[in-house]
Each structure stands twice: as C-alpha cells, then as structure tokens.
Amino acid sequence: MFNLSPLPFANNALEPYISQKTLEFHYGKHHQAYVDNLNKLTSGSDLEKLSLEELIVKVKNNPEQLAIFNNAAQVFNHDFFWQSLTISPEEQKISATILDLINKSFASLENFFAEFKASALAQFGSGWVWLVKEGEGLKILKTANANNPLTLNLKPLMTLDVWEHAYYLDYQNRRADFVEACFKIINWQFIEKNLSK
C-alpha cells in the first residue's frame, strides 16, 4: 500500500510564494487523489509491494498499465516537488559543489534560472520541469503530464510542477510569476543530497 508522504513544512509555511489555500488543494486533494487511485489500481497485486521508483520503471511502457503509471508517477513527482522547496535558510544555501556544477553546465546561476524559466514557460499544457544529472553535468528537462526522468534513466535532482493546479489559485495564468516565486524557495540541500546518492 502506498501512503501520502507528509509535507516537509507546514501548509502555510510557503506563503507568500505559495498560499495555504493552494497547498490544501494541491497536496490535500490532487496529491491525495493520486495516492488513493494508485492503491485502488494496485490492490491485491504484486505491484503494491514495489517502491514507487520500481513501479514506475516496471509499467512505463505498458499501455494496459497506463493508469497505474500515471498515478504512480504523479505521486513520485509530487513527493519530489515538495522536497524541492524549503523556507529553511540553511537548506536554501547553495554549496560550492552545486554552484560549480551550475556554472559548468549553464555558464552562471543567472543563466540557469533563465533557462529553467524558459523551459517552464515552453512546456505546453500540463507537466514538469526538472534539473537532472546527465553524465558529469546538469541538464534541464521538461516532461509532459506524469512523465519524469526515471523513464529516461536519468537522475532527478529537483522539479517544478507546472500543472495549472499548482499555481492557478495564487497566480491565475501567470506561470512566469509562479516560477520566479519558486526560485526564492529552492531547497539546494535537497539537490546536493540527490546528487550524492
């Protein structure tokens, strides 16, 4: 059985960047629904004994298990998104290691933010924007719907949810403003932890 992971912060902690109302709907309704649907779809099968990562990789190319994939991937993606954000000053500090990789991969932190924002705005419809490890460097990747880097055998380091339900209550159609707000609450320590796994 799969469970809704607890948020790593209080549901009003990200204000004014992300409101409590948005978190109550996004986490409490959307994320919860993916968990509930996944449990219904996998109940009584061997699939319910797998980790989310194992399940996603196992069913990713099976059209008959598309609903399982979509719900499992959305649970994973949302878990990853919440961990990618923080209000902790310590977790918001970017280490020399990560900054060096950012500079090598994108020329500067400013270029990284610009490229990440451009990818977020270029994602048509629903989806995600990821920072991933690729070879010895970093890469920005956008995925549609529930897709994620695990299906491409890439290591995710952080993600940003660009489905409308992630930002519409706070920003309406202003996705760019939402992206820029999230830049102020990036959990750089989470990125470094994923890099070292």
N, C-alpha and C positions, 0 to 999 in steps of 0.2 A: 504494500500500500504506500502511496505517495502522500506527502504532507505539505501543507503550505508553510514554507520557511518563514520564521519571524523576521520582521523588518530589523535592520541593524541600527535603527533610530526611531524615535517617537514619531507618530504620524503627523505631528505639527512641526517637526524639527527642521524641515527644509524650507519653511517659509522665510522670506517672501518669494523664493525661487520656484518652489512647488508647494501649492497650498494643501492644507489638511483635507479640504474637500476633494481635491484631485486624488490624494493618496487613499482616501476612504473608498472612492470609486475604483481607482486603478488597481490598487492592491486588494482591497476588501471584496470587490465584485469581479473584475476581469481576471486577475491572477487566481483568485479562489475558484472561479468557474473552470479555468484550465485544469487545476488540480482535481476538482470534482469529476470533470469529464474524463480525465485520464484514468482515474480509479474505476469509473464505470466501464471503460473500454478494455481495461486490462484485468479486471477482477476474475479470479479463478484461473488465470493463465500463468505460464512460466514468466511472462513478460513483467508481471508485477514484482518479481524478485530482483530485477535488474536495477542498476543505478540509472539515473536519467541519462547520463552520457552513454552508457552501454545501450540503452533502449533506443535512443536517437540514431546511433550508428547502425543498429541492427535492422531497424524498419525503414530507414531513409529512402530506399529505392523500391519499396514495395507498394504499388498503387492500392492494394487491398488494405493496407495498414496506414493509409494517408491520415486518417482522423487521429490515430494513435500518435503518429509522428508530429502532427500539428500541435496537439495538446502537450505532448512531452517536451517538444522544443520550446513552446511558449512558456512552460513552467521554468525550464532551464534559463531561457533568455531573460525572463523577469527576475529570477533569483540573481542573475549576473548583473542586471541593470541596477537593482537596489544596492548591491555591494559596490558598484562603481561610483556611488555618490556618498558624500560624507559632509558633516558640518564640523568635524574634529579638526582643529588647526594642525595637529600632529599628522593626521592622515592626509591633509591637503598639501603637505610639504613634498616637493618633487626632489628626489635624490639626485646626486651627481650621476649615478649609473643610468637612470632613466633619462635625464636631461641629455646626457652624451648620446644615447641611442636615438632620442628625438632629433638632435642636431645632425647626426649622421644620416638619418633616414629622411628628414624633411628640411634640412638646412637650418631651421630655427624653430623655437617653440611657437612663434607667431605664425610661421608657415604651416606648422602642424594644425593649429587652431583654424586657420583659413581653409586648409584642405579638408579638415574634418567637417567644418560647417558646410562647405560646398557639397560634399558627399551627402550630408544630411538633407540638404535642400534639393539635391538632384534625385533622391530616392522617390520615385513616383508611387503614390499610394502608400500603403502600409509597409512597414519594415523596420530595419535596424541598421545602425552604423557601428562598426567595430574597429577597435585597434587590435591588431593581431601580430604575433611573432611570425616572421617569414624568413627562413634562413638565419642570417646573422643580424638582420634588421627588423624594422617595424613596417607595417603596411596598414592603410585604411581600407576597409572592406564594407560594402553595403549589401544587405541581403533583403529579399522581399518576404513579406508575410512572416512565417515562422522559421525560415531557414537561418542557419547560423554556421560559424566556421568549423564546427565539428564535422559537418558533412563534407568539408573540403580538406579534412585532415590538417587544419591549421589551429594554432593555439590562441584562443581568445584572451585578451588582456583587460579590456573594458568594453562596455557597449552603451549606446544611447538609443532609447526607444523612440521611434518617430511615427508610431501609430497615432492617429488623431486623439484617441482616448488618453494618451499620455500628457497632452498639453491643452486640449480644447477648452476646458473649464477655466483655465488661467489665461491662456493666450489667444483663444479663438483660432483664427487661421494664420497666426504669426509664428510659424515654426521657427523662423530665424531667431526670434526673441527667446524662445524656449531653449534653443541650442546654446545661445550665448549665456543664458542664466545657468545652465548646467555646467558650463565651463568653470563657473565660480565655485562649484562644489564637487569637483573631481576628486576621487579617492586615489591619489597617486601611490599610496602604500599598498592598496589592493592590486594595482598594476604591477608593482615590483614583486609582490608575493606570487602572482601568477607567472611572472617571467622566470622566477627561480624554481618553479615546480618541474 
